[in-house]
Amino acid sequence: MRRMQSVLVIAGLALVASASVAATPQPLASPAVVQALLDCGKITDNAERLACYDKAAAAMRSATASGDLVTIDREQRRAARRQAFGFALPSLAFLDRGEKEGPANRVTATVAEANQDPTERWVVHLDDGSTWVQTDPEPLGRRPHKGSAVVISKGAMGGFFMTIDGQGAGKARRES
C-alpha cells in the first residue's frame, strides 16, 4: 500500500511538472515587417541602409494603417494584463514579455456593487468592470459594500483569493 502511494505521488509530480513545462510561453518572433526594419541595421553601405529603412518604414506604416500590425507600449500591455486578470487566456501570453512576475499576481480594486447569489455566496462587481464570485462556503465577517477595498491574489495552484476590507482571504473565480 505504501509503495502504491509513493508511485501515485511520483506520477502526480511528473504530471504537474510536464504541465508546467507545456504552459511556459515560447518567445514570440518579430512580425516580418518589424524584422525587415531590424535587418536594415546589418547593412554596412549607408545609401543601401537608408533605402532599406525607408522601404521598411513604408511597409510598417502600411501594415499599421491596415491593422496587420498593432503596437502597444508597456502601459497599454499592463492595462490589458489587468483587464485579463483572472481569465485563462494563454493566447495573451505575449503581454507578459518584458514584465516582472509580480504585477500580474495581484490586483487591487474597489467594490462597485455586491450581492449574494441564491447559494448565499457573494458576487462582487468591481470598479474595473470585472465580476468575481466567492467559491468557498465560508461566510464573510463583514458584508462587502460599494467602496470596499478588494485585493484579488493568484494562488499557488492557479486559483484566486479575494480579500475584502482586509478580512481573511476567501477563494473566488472571475465571472466576467
C-alpha positions in Angstrom: 0.0 0.0 0.0 2.8 2.4 0.9 4.6 1.6 -2.4 1.4 2.4 -4.3 1.1 5.8 -2.6 4.7 6.6 -3.5 4.1 5.7 -7.1 0.9 7.9 -7.2 2.8 10.8 -5.7 5.6 10.5 -8.2 3.2 10.2 -11.1 1.3 13.3 -9.8 4.5 15.3 -9.5 5.5 14.3 -13.0 2.2 15.4 -14.4 2.4 18.7 -12.7 6.0 19.2 -13.9 5.0 18.4 -17.5 2.0 20.7 -17.4 4.3 23.5 -16.1 6.7 23.0 -19.0 3.9 22.9 -21.6 2.4 26.1 -20.2 5.6 28.1 -20.5 5.1 30.6 -23.2 7.5 30.5 -26.1 9.2 33.7 -27.1 7.4 35.4 -30.0 9.2 36.1 -33.2 9.1 39.6 -34.5 6.5 40.2 -37.2 8.0 40.2 -40.7 7.6 44.0 -41.2 9.4 44.6 -37.9 12.1 42.1 -38.6 12.7 43.7 -42.0 13.4 47.0 -40.3 15.7 45.4 -37.8 17.6 43.7 -40.5 18.3 47.0 -42.2 20.8 47.8 -39.4 23.0 45.0 -40.6 23.7 46.7 -43.9 27.1 48.5 -44.0 26.6 50.7 -47.0 25.0 54.0 -45.9 22.9 54.5 -49.0 21.6 50.9 -49.1 20.9 51.0 -45.3 18.9 54.3 -45.7 17.0 52.8 -48.7 16.2 49.7 -46.6 15.0 51.8 -43.7 12.8 53.9 -46.0 11.3 50.8 -47.5 10.8 49.1 -44.1 9.2 52.2 -42.6 6.8 52.5 -45.5 5.9 48.8 -45.0 5.3 49.4 -41.3 3.1 52.4 -42.0 1.0 50.4 -44.4 0.7 47.4 -42.0 -0.3 49.7 -39.2 -2.9 51.5 -41.3 -4.4 48.2 -42.4 -4.4 46.7 -38.9 -2.0 44.0 -39.8 0.5 45.4 -37.3 -0.6 46.7 -33.9 1.9 48.1 -31.5 1.3 48.7 -27.8 3.6 50.2 -25.2 4.3 48.9 -21.7 1.5 50.9 -20.1 -1.0 49.5 -22.6 0.3 46.0 -22.0 -0.1 46.4 -18.3 -3.7 47.7 -18.7 -4.5 44.7 -20.9 -3.0 42.3 -18.4 -5.0 43.9 -15.6 -8.3 43.6 -17.6 -7.5 39.9 -18.4 -6.5 39.1 -14.8 -8.4 36.0 -13.6 -9.1 34.6 -17.0 -7.2 31.7 -18.5 -6.1 33.2 -21.8 -2.9 31.6 -23.0 -3.0 33.4 -26.3 -2.3 36.7 -24.4 1.0 35.4 -23.0 2.8 38.0 -25.2 1.6 40.6 -22.8 4.0 39.2 -20.2 7.1 39.7 -22.3 9.4 42.1 -20.6 7.4 42.1 -17.4 8.4 41.0 -13.9 6.3 38.2 -12.4 4.9 40.3 -9.5 2.4 42.7 -11.0 0.2 40.1 -12.6 -0.2 38.1 -9.4 -2.4 40.6 -7.6 -5.0 43.2 -8.4 -6.4 45.9 -6.2 -9.8 47.4 -6.9 -12.9 48.8 -5.3 -16.4 47.3 -5.0 -18.9 48.9 -7.3 -21.7 46.6 -6.2 -22.0 43.4 -4.2 -24.9 41.0 -3.7 -25.4 37.4 -2.7 -26.5 34.6 -5.1 -29.1 32.0 -4.2 -26.4 29.9 -2.5 -25.5 32.9 -0.3 -22.1 33.3 -2.0 -21.0 36.8 -2.7 -21.0 38.2 -6.2 -18.7 41.2 -6.3 -18.7 43.7 -9.2 -15.5 45.8 -9.2 -14.9 49.3 -10.4 -12.7 47.9 -13.2 -15.7 46.1 -14.7 -14.8 42.6 -13.6 -17.1 40.4 -11.6 -15.8 37.9 -9.0 -17.8 35.2 -7.3 -16.9 33.7 -3.9 -16.4 30.0 -4.3 -15.9 28.8 -0.8 -18.8 28.4 1.7 -17.2 30.5 4.5 -19.3 33.5 5.4 -17.6 36.9 5.4 -17.2 38.7 8.8 -18.3 42.0 7.3 -20.6 42.4 4.2 -18.9 43.9 1.2 -20.4 47.2 0.1 -19.8 49.9 -2.5 -16.4 51.4 -1.9 -15.0 48.3 -0.1 -11.3 47.7 -0.9 -10.7 44.4 -2.7 -7.4 42.6 -3.3 -7.5 39.6 -5.7 -4.4 37.4 -5.4 -3.4 34.5 -7.6 -2.9 31.2 -5.6 -0.2 28.7 -6.0 -2.3 26.1 -7.9 -3.9 28.6 -10.3 -6.9 29.6 -8.1 -7.6 33.0 -6.8 -8.2 34.5 -3.4 -10.4 37.6 -2.7 -9.8 39.8 0.3 -12.4 42.4 1.1 -11.7 45.3 3.5 -8.7 43.4 5.0 -10.8 40.3 6.0 -9.3 36.8 5.6 -8.9 35.8 2.0 -11.6 33.5 0.5 -11.5 31.6 -2.7 -13.0 33.2 -5.7 -13.3 32.9 -9.5 -13.8 35.5 -12.2 -17.1 35.6 -13.9 -16.7 38.5 -16.3 
